[in-house]
């Protein structure tokens, strides 16, 4: 069975560096959601992008840093 089309254009890979601990965490979350790590990461990235772009103040963006700090 083929995957459903997500957009009009074919998908392209996106490389993201993760520490071993981050990779394990993503794999655990994906498994809990009955997804592959790629499916989980894609959904999380698209959701985060939508949330960021739909914020009421588009000129101010926040990014979480390790340790819980926010820019």
TAPELIN-V640918 format. One record per pair of residues at least 6 apart in sequence whose ideal C-beta (glycine too) atoms are under 6 Angstrom apart, sorted by the first residue. I is the first residue (numbers start at 1). J is the second residue. Records with the same first field share a line. If there is no record, write none. Layout:
BEGIN
I=J ; J
END
This chain:
BEGIN
26=37
27=37
29=40
30=37 ; 40
33=40
62=70
63=71
64=70
END
